[in-house]
Each structure stands twice: as C-alpha cells, then as structure tokens.
Amino acid sequence: MNSLKILLAAMVIVLASNFLSGCATQTENISFQDYSDLGMARIDAARELKQSVQLVAKPLSDSGLDFELTLENPEKQAITSAELWLSYDPAVLSGASFEPNEKTFELEAPYENGFDELRGLLKMGRSTAHPVSDPSIVLGTVHFERLSDTSTLIDVYDYDRQFSGHASVNTMLDDQPVNLLLEPASPFVVIH
C-alpha cells in the first residue's frame, strides 16, 4: 500500500513539474527588449497627451469671495479625475461653502471635499466613471467669508506634474493616471 502511495506521489510530482516547466517556457519567450519596447511605447503615448488643461477661477461676485472653479480643456482630452487643494490665510478668510459639480464628477475622494480651517485649505478630490472631454468643465463653486479687511491670496497648493503634490487633472493611459494640468498661476486668486 505504501509503494502505491509513493508511486502516485511521484506521478503527481512529474506531472506538476512538466506543467510548470511548460509555463516557464512560455514566459522565457518574452525578452527584456520586449518589456523595454512596451515601456517606451507607454512613454511615447504619455508624451502625446498634451498637458493643456488649465484651472480657472471665474468670479461670481464683485467681492472676489465667490468663484466657480473651471477646467479649460481646449484639446477635449478625456478627464477621469481631479484633485485640487487651494490654500488661503485662515486669519483673513473663512471657508463658507464648497459646492462640487456632482453631475460631472459624481464620485468624491474621502476626506477631500471641504475646508480645513485650521491649516487654511480647501481640499477637493473628485472623479467620474465616465471620462469627461468637454472644452470647459465646472468643478464646483467656492464661497469664502472675509474675517479681516486685509488683501489676501488664494493659491493652488502643492502642484507637481508627477503626482507627488495635491493638484492634478487626470486621464488614464494603460490603467495608469497621467496629469494633464498645466502649472496654475500663482497667485491663483487675489482678494482686495
């Protein structure tokens, strides 16, 4: 009985090793050059995507405290998400409200759709299941209250082309995000 079990175990090992060696032969056909070519093709495709999307603050009142955040997308690129943090002086301004455009970007990032009054930040993170390629895309409206008569600035916080910052407008390429946002003007908004 024991010799039968040993024989069966040996057959299983031989069959498994033959199966696995067949799998190994399949992956050996892919060379380093093939992987390199795939990587270069992705880099070339990413270069073809124009970093042309501009963030604009359109005033909604003469006070400058109310504005619409809009993405100007002249190349009509397919946008899947946006993360934008705005910084302001919390001694001069208080965040009254942020109303995202939920028709365009229906999904929100956790903890990123509102004001951090302590640090003076408006955090906004939105995405959509259906890419948006309109030439002008409203992200939402922002309302501030003035705490002081001092002139002040609102700026885009921590922009970095390579995603290490907190300001990006993204499309997907080979299941990887690519930032399309042009570097925002600094200061972004001046309030007198």
Beta strands, then each sheet from edge to edge (+ up, - down):
strand 1: 54-59
strand 2: 66-72
strand 3: 79-87
strand 4: 93-100
strand 5: 107-116
strand 6: 121-132
strand 7: 136-146
strand 8: 152-156
strand 9: 167-173
strand 10: 176-179
strand 11: 189-191
sheet 1: 1+ 2- 7+ 4-
sheet 2: 5+ 6- 3+ 8- 11+
sheet 3: 5+ 6- 3+ 9- 10+
end
